[in-house]
Amino acid sequence: MAAAKKTKTALEILLVRAELKGIPGTRLLKSTNMVQVDMIWPRTGVARKSAMRETVFRKGVCDFTAEPWTKRTVFREEVETRCGFAVSVTEPVSVQKLRRFLRLTAKYALKMGAGFMEKAMVGYADIASAPIDALAAMVGEKDAPEVVAQGVLDLEETPGEGEETEITVPLVRTLTGGSAGSLTLLVRG
């Protein structure tokens, strides 16, 4: 018996609006937070695609609609039948904390590069990956900003070609589980 061919739908996911409430720092006139959006299981064999960006909130609200398409777009992916979204928002970050976060991100990226080198250069793995391992150890010295809100949402039905729909991911406080706002995404087929 032959397996049925899975159909894929090309989707474009864009940021629309984010709102934070009840979290220290959200009443500030202006705060900079990191927002991460993960697309969960878009296809068989692809467990997760991630996108992260610095986001400026004004009194707890960020409207992305005035931004250029290149800044608002978080994914352009083919999806089999359905997928999910996981969203995380960090505490407000200072310039120093943002720099520390970028160092930590670089550390993990370099570690992944070292893993690739080890697999690609069989027999010379230690020699090939040593500079990358050393650089990774030097770069990541501090912790990343703390996640203060997160949420997940299943996209049960993908829009057809030429169609679009807005979905809103409810956010909860990581410590208490109380409501913390929402992140709205535009899903285009």
C-alpha positions in Angstrom: 0.0 0.0 0.0 1.5 3.3 -1.1 1.7 6.2 1.4 -0.5 9.2 0.5 1.4 12.2 -0.7 1.3 15.0 1.8 0.3 18.4 0.4 2.2 21.5 1.4 0.9 25.0 1.7 3.4 27.9 1.4 2.7 30.3 4.3 4.0 33.8 5.1 3.8 34.8 8.8 4.0 38.5 9.8 3.9 40.3 13.1 0.9 42.5 13.5 0.6 43.6 17.2 1.9 42.7 20.6 0.4 43.8 24.0 1.8 43.2 27.4 -0.1 43.8 30.6 0.5 43.2 34.3 4.2 42.6 34.0 6.7 45.0 35.7 8.1 47.4 33.2 5.1 47.3 30.8 3.8 50.6 32.1 7.0 52.3 31.1 6.7 55.0 28.4 9.1 52.9 26.3 10.8 49.5 26.8 12.8 47.2 24.7 12.1 43.5 24.9 13.1 40.5 22.9 10.3 38.6 21.2 10.8 35.0 20.0 8.3 33.2 17.7 8.7 29.5 17.1 6.8 27.7 14.3 6.2 24.1 15.7 6.2 21.1 13.3 5.6 22.9 10.0 6.5 19.7 8.2 7.5 16.1 9.0 11.1 16.1 10.0 11.1 19.9 10.8 10.3 20.2 14.5 10.8 23.9 14.9 11.7 27.1 13.1 12.6 30.1 15.3 12.7 33.8 14.8 13.7 36.4 17.4 13.9 40.2 17.3 14.2 43.2 19.4 10.9 44.9 19.9 10.1 48.4 21.3 6.9 48.6 23.4 5.3 51.9 24.2 3.2 51.6 27.3 3.1 47.9 26.8 1.9 48.0 23.2 3.8 47.4 19.9 2.1 48.0 16.6 4.2 46.4 13.8 1.9 47.4 10.9 3.9 50.6 10.1 7.1 48.7 9.8 8.5 47.5 6.5 7.6 44.0 5.3 11.2 42.8 5.9 11.1 43.6 9.6 7.5 42.2 10.1 8.0 38.9 8.4 9.0 36.1 10.7 8.5 33.1 8.5 8.0 32.0 4.9 7.6 28.2 5.2 5.8 25.3 3.6 3.4 23.7 6.0 1.8 20.2 5.9 -1.8 20.4 7.0 -1.2 22.3 10.4 1.4 23.7 12.7 1.6 25.6 16.0 3.2 28.8 17.3 5.1 29.3 20.5 5.8 32.9 21.6 8.2 34.2 24.3 8.7 37.7 25.5 11.6 38.7 27.7 11.8 41.3 30.4 12.7 44.8 29.3 16.4 44.8 28.3 18.9 47.5 28.7 21.7 48.1 26.1 24.1 46.1 28.4 21.6 43.2 28.8 21.0 43.2 25.0 24.7 42.9 24.4 25.0 40.0 26.9 22.1 38.3 25.1 23.7 38.7 21.7 26.9 37.2 23.1 25.0 34.2 24.4 23.2 33.8 21.1 26.6 33.9 19.3 28.0 31.3 21.7 25.3 28.8 20.8 25.5 29.6 17.1 29.2 28.9 17.3 28.7 25.7 19.2 26.3 24.5 16.5 29.0 25.4 14.0 31.5 23.3 15.9 29.2 20.4 15.9 28.8 20.7 12.1 32.6 20.8 11.7 33.0 17.7 13.8 30.6 15.8 11.5 31.9 17.2 8.3 35.6 16.6 9.0 35.7 13.0 10.2 39.2 12.2 11.6 40.1 15.9 12.0 37.1 16.9 14.2 39.0 18.1 17.2 41.5 20.2 15.2 38.8 21.7 12.9 36.4 22.5 15.7 38.9 23.8 18.3 38.9 27.5 17.2 35.1 27.5 17.1 34.9 26.0 20.6 37.4 28.5 22.0 35.5 31.4 20.4 32.3 30.1 21.8 33.7 29.9 25.3 35.0 33.5 25.1 31.7 34.9 23.7 29.0 33.6 26.0 29.8 34.8 29.5 26.5 36.1 30.8 22.9 34.9 31.0 20.1 35.8 28.5 17.2 38.1 29.6 14.5 36.3 31.6 11.3 35.3 29.8 8.4 37.0 31.5 5.5 35.9 29.1 4.9 33.0 26.8 2.1 31.3 25.0 1.2 28.7 22.4 -1.5 28.4 19.7 -2.3 25.6 17.3 -3.1 26.6 13.7 -5.5 23.8 12.9 -6.4 25.1 9.4 -4.0 26.9 7.0 -5.4 29.6 4.8 -5.7 28.8 1.1 -3.6 30.4 -1.6 -4.3 34.2 -1.8 -6.1 34.1 1.6 -5.0 35.5 4.9 -6.1 35.3 8.5 -5.1 36.9 11.8 -4.4 34.7 14.8 -3.8 35.9 18.3 -1.5 33.9 20.6 -2.6 34.6 24.3 0.4 35.2 26.6 0.7 34.1 30.2 3.1 35.2 32.9 5.8 32.6 33.3 5.9 32.7 37.1 2.1 32.9 38.0 0.3 31.7 34.8 -1.9 34.8 34.8 -2.8 36.6 31.7 0.0 38.7 30.3 -1.3 40.0 27.0 -1.2 38.7 23.4 0.7 38.6 20.1 -1.2 38.8 16.9 0.2 37.3 13.7 -1.0 37.6 10.1 -0.9 34.2 8.2 -1.0 34.5 4.4 -1.5 31.5 2.1 
